[in-house]
Amino acid sequence: MVISNLEGEIASKEGERKRKRKGEVRPSQSKWRLDSEQKTYSSKLLEALRCVRAGAPAEPSRTRAVREAANRALAMAARGQTRWSRAILSSRTLKLTAAKRRRAAASRLKRSGGASQEKKRPPAIQRKARVLGKLVPGCRQLSFPKLLEETSDYIAALEMQVRAMSALSEILSSIGSGSGAPPPA
Amino acid sequence: MSSRRSRSRQSSSSRITEEQINDLVSKLQTILPEARIRSNDRVSAAKVLQETCNYIKSLHREADDLSERLSELLATTDMSSSQAAIIRSLLMQ
């Protein structure tokens, strides 16, 4: 796999950085690729999904509850070391949906009026960086270097989340089809 | 007022040199799946940032689809009786 070659490069660069900055703990992005990490996450996710199921919500909110459970479990796996994970854990559902509505309204207004003036002043990179800051939770006001750092970790974590959720749905669907072994007595 | 604010944002970001930006962006490029970046040298920083945004959005969409699938499976799978089997399968992967 290509990613495994780059892992060493990233890890060594992280080692350099750690020596330069004394008290600062940099999040290690390569942990998201560890098998053990994914297995731990999958177990936690399964527990959380059981709670969702017990709550017996109706369809549209159940999918959202699953997504939120997956995100919360992912954020907890980060162990408080990244801004995006802390932002996920400290936000509540109601705040999220209200904030989304406000953001959607604000972006609609921006696009309709005064958009031509806005585009000329900030260069393309700053514009894209702002968009990126909106995509990564809790990273709107971050400096450029910090934003990219959070982004790298967030992407690695999301990739693990997708892998874990795929694996879990494969298992659940194979069990559901009746081919699962009966539990030991 | 808003012009002062945006100018101060620009002056704080100009303390970061363009070289630093390109350096950081090229590191980010290594995270992105190779299929999205055609040639490794001639990709501009803006393009890498754009690709990053697109990649995150596609990961979000994948997670949403998987959430929907898991939600359906949750409703139909009898998890209480197959608990051990699920965990065993997870750990054996």
Interface residues (C-beta under 8 A of the other chain):
Chain A: V2 L6 E9 I10 K13 Q29 D35 K39 S42 S43 L46 L49 R50 V52 R53 E59 R62 T63 R64 A65 V66 R67 A70 R121 P122 A124 I125 Q126 K128 A129 V131 L132 L135 V136 S143 F144 P145 L148 T151 S152 Y154 I155 A156 L158 E159 Q161 V162 M165 S166 A167 L168 S169 I171 L172 S173 S174 I175 G176 G180 A181 P182 P183 P184
Chain B: S6 Q10 S12 S13 I16 Q20 I21 L24 V25 K27 L28 T30 I31 L32 E34 A45 A46 L49 Q50 T52 C53 Y55 I56 K57 L59 H60 E62 A63 D64 L66 S67 E68 R69 L70 S71 L73 L74 A75 T76 T77 D78 M79 S81 S82 Q83 A84 A85 I86 I87 S89 L90 L91 Q93
